[in-house]
């Protein structure tokens, strides 16, 4: 019938200056370089959208990490957020998204299912997806790539690494778009895309070929 009560102090006021570990990362998921430090005062509740910036969707159930990534990326991108895969799908349907950063372990719908849903949808399969996870096994990484992920970053990670991966994927997509614009003719078999991409392109090409003699067939008709 004995009861023991243990009280653990967690406030900084409960400890002396010599009891703090100056090398300890305050956030277990992410580390920040000095040049990456973010001023909370710069963030506004009413963030305006810049049409010249790509639109990034961040899906993360950890509120602190979600806020941190949003602040860091907002200087270069328009940021939308969600706390699970289900909310992420709703965001994609409501907004034009250029790239997705998503955690793997989340409630309601995890990152694997979320990515699979995106890559199986012809309307969204072109959107690059970066998975964030604390899992380090090869089979976990393999599963991520099997569902269609374009990038894989293991926690903890540097914000600069995430920023560089996003930039790299967006630049790669832009290069592909430029190739399409500059090339008058291309063989579908030369392109390295998913089955959904190939099916969409083939239907588009067939549609154009069927209307080559139709002078009234314009861009609006094609859409």
MIBA-860828 format. One record per residue (C-alpha): z, x, y; residue number from 1; chain. Coordinates in steps of 0.25 Angstrom, whole numbers, plus 2048, in hexadecimal, padded with zeros to 3 digits. Example, Ala and Ser with C-alpha at 12.3 -4.5 7.8 and 13.67 -1.06 7.14 Angstrom:
! MIBA-860828
w, u, v, nr, kette
81F, 831, 7EE, 1, A
81D, 837, 7FC, 2, A
//
This chain:
! MIBA-860828
w, u, v, nr, kette
800, 800, 800, 1, A
800, 80C, 809, 2, A
7F6, 80B, 815, 3, A
7F0, 817, 81C, 4, A
7EA, 816, 82A, 5, A
7E1, 822, 82F, 6, A
7DD, 822, 83D, 7, A
7D1, 82B, 841, 8, A
7CF, 82E, 850, 9, A
7C0, 82E, 853, 10, A
7C0, 82E, 863, 11, A
7BE, 83C, 86A, 12, A
7CB, 83A, 871, 13, A
7D2, 83C, 864, 14, A
7CE, 84A, 862, 15, A
7CF, 857, 86A, 16, A
7C3, 85F, 86F, 17, A
7C4, 869, 863, 18, A
7C3, 85F, 859, 19, A
7B5, 85B, 85C, 20, A
7A9, 861, 854, 21, A
79F, 864, 85F, 22, A
794, 867, 854, 23, A
795, 859, 84E, 24, A
78A, 84F, 850, 25, A
78F, 842, 856, 26, A
784, 83A, 84F, 27, A
782, 83C, 840, 28, A
774, 838, 840, 29, A
76D, 83F, 84B, 30, A
76F, 84C, 854, 31, A
76B, 84E, 862, 32, A
767, 85B, 868, 33, A
76C, 85E, 876, 34, A
75E, 85C, 87C, 35, A
75E, 84F, 875, 36, A
76A, 849, 87B, 37, A
769, 83B, 881, 38, A
76F, 836, 88D, 39, A
774, 828, 88A, 40, A
774, 824, 899, 41, A
764, 825, 898, 42, A
763, 81A, 88F, 43, A
761, 80C, 895, 44, A
763, 7FF, 88E, 45, A
756, 7FA, 894, 46, A
74C, 805, 88F, 47, A
73E, 803, 894, 48, A
732, 804, 88A, 49, A
727, 80F, 88E, 50, A
71A, 80B, 888, 51, A
716, 81A, 888, 52, A
721, 81D, 87E, 53, A
720, 81A, 86F, 54, A
729, 80F, 869, 55, A
733, 814, 85F, 56, A
73C, 80B, 857, 57, A
749, 811, 852, 58, A
750, 80A, 846, 59, A
75E, 80E, 844, 60, A
76B, 807, 840, 61, A
774, 812, 846, 62, A
776, 80D, 855, 63, A
77A, 81B, 85A, 64, A
76E, 822, 853, 65, A
765, 817, 858, 66, A
76A, 819, 866, 67, A
768, 828, 866, 68, A
75A, 828, 861, 69, A
756, 81D, 86A, 70, A
75B, 825, 876, 71, A
755, 832, 872, 72, A
747, 82C, 86F, 73, A
747, 822, 87B, 74, A
742, 82D, 884, 75, A
734, 82E, 87D, 76, A
733, 821, 876, 77, A
735, 812, 877, 78, A
741, 80F, 86E, 79, A
744, 802, 865, 80, A
74F, 802, 85C, 81, A
754, 7FA, 850, 82, A
760, 7FB, 846, 83, A
759, 7F8, 839, 84, A
74C, 7F7, 833, 85, A
74B, 7E8, 835, 86, A
74D, 7E9, 844, 87, A
743, 7F4, 843, 88, A
738, 7EB, 83E, 89, A
73B, 7E1, 848, 90, A
73A, 7EC, 853, 91, A
72C, 7F0, 84E, 92, A
727, 7E2, 84E, 93, A
72C, 7E0, 85C, 94, A
727, 7ED, 862, 95, A
71C, 7F8, 861, 96, A
723, 804, 85A, 97, A
71D, 812, 859, 98, A
727, 818, 850, 99, A
734, 815, 848, 100, A
740, 81D, 846, 101, A
749, 816, 83B, 102, A
756, 819, 834, 103, A
756, 817, 825, 104, A
763, 812, 822, 105, A
765, 804, 829, 106, A
76A, 7F6, 827, 107, A
761, 7EA, 825, 108, A
755, 7F2, 823, 109, A
755, 801, 821, 110, A
74B, 80C, 826, 111, A
743, 80D, 819, 112, A
740, 7FE, 818, 113, A
73D, 7FE, 827, 114, A
733, 809, 825, 115, A
72D, 803, 819, 116, A
72B, 7F5, 820, 117, A
724, 7FC, 82C, 118, A
71B, 805, 823, 119, A
717, 7F8, 81B, 120, A
713, 7F0, 827, 121, A
705, 7F3, 82C, 122, A
709, 7F0, 83B, 123, A
714, 7FB, 83B, 124, A
711, 805, 830, 125, A
70B, 80E, 83B, 126, A
718, 810, 842, 127, A
71F, 81E, 83E, 128, A
72D, 81D, 838, 129, A
738, 828, 839, 130, A
743, 826, 82F, 131, A
751, 82B, 832, 132, A
75B, 82D, 827, 133, A
767, 834, 823, 134, A
762, 835, 814, 135, A
75D, 843, 811, 136, A
758, 841, 802, 137, A
749, 843, 7FF, 138, A
748, 836, 7F9, 139, A
74D, 82F, 806, 140, A
742, 836, 80E, 141, A
738, 833, 803, 142, A
73B, 824, 804, 143, A
73A, 824, 813, 144, A
72C, 82A, 812, 145, A
728, 820, 807, 146, A
72B, 814, 810, 147, A
722, 81A, 81B, 148, A
72B, 822, 824, 149, A
724, 82C, 82D, 150, A
730, 835, 830, 151, A
73E, 838, 82A, 152, A
749, 83D, 832, 153, A
757, 840, 82B, 154, A
764, 83E, 832, 155, A
76A, 845, 839, 156, A
75E, 849, 842, 157, A
75B, 84F, 84F, 158, A
756, 845, 85A, 159, A
74B, 84F, 85D, 160, A
746, 84E, 84F, 161, A
745, 83F, 84F, 162, A
73E, 840, 85D, 163, A
734, 84B, 857, 164, A
731, 842, 84B, 165, A
72E, 836, 853, 166, A
725, 83E, 85D, 167, A
71D, 844, 851, 168, A
71B, 837, 84A, 169, A
716, 830, 857, 170, A
70D, 83C, 85A, 171, A
707, 83B, 84C, 172, A
704, 82C, 84E, 173, A
6FD, 82F, 85B, 174, A
6F4, 839, 855, 175, A
6F0, 82F, 84A, 176, A
6ED, 825, 855, 177, A
6E5, 82F, 85D, 178, A
6DD, 832, 850, 179, A
6D9, 824, 84F, 180, A
6D5, 823, 85D, 181, A
6CC, 82F, 85D, 182, A
6C6, 82D, 850, 183, A
6BA, 824, 850, 184, A
6B9, 823, 841, 185, A
6C3, 826, 836, 186, A
6C5, 824, 827, 187, A
6D1, 81C, 823, 188, A
6D3, 825, 817, 189, A
6D5, 831, 820, 190, A
6E1, 82B, 826, 191, A
6EF, 82D, 821, 192, A
6F6, 820, 822, 193, A
6FE, 815, 81A, 194, A
6F7, 80A, 812, 195, A
6FA, 800, 81D, 196, A
6F4, 809, 828, 197, A
6E7, 80B, 81F, 198, A
6E6, 7FC, 81C, 199, A
6E7, 7F9, 82B, 200, A
6DD, 803, 82F, 201, A
6D3, 7FF, 824, 202, A
6D4, 7F0, 829, 203, A
6D2, 7F4, 837, 204, A
6C6, 7FC, 834, 205, A
6C0, 7F1, 82B, 206, A
6C2, 7E7, 836, 207, A
6BB, 7F0, 840, 208, A
6AF, 7F3, 836, 209, A
6AE, 7E4, 834, 210, A
6AC, 7E1, 843, 211, A
6A3, 7ED, 846, 212, A
697, 7E3, 84A, 213, A
6A0, 7D9, 851, 214, A
69F, 7DC, 860, 215, A
6AA, 7D2, 863, 216, A
6B4, 7D9, 85A, 217, A
6BD, 7E1, 864, 218, A
6CB, 7E7, 864, 219, A
6D2, 7DA, 866, 220, A
6CB, 7D4, 85A, 221, A
6CE, 7E0, 852, 222, A
6DD, 7DE, 855, 223, A
//
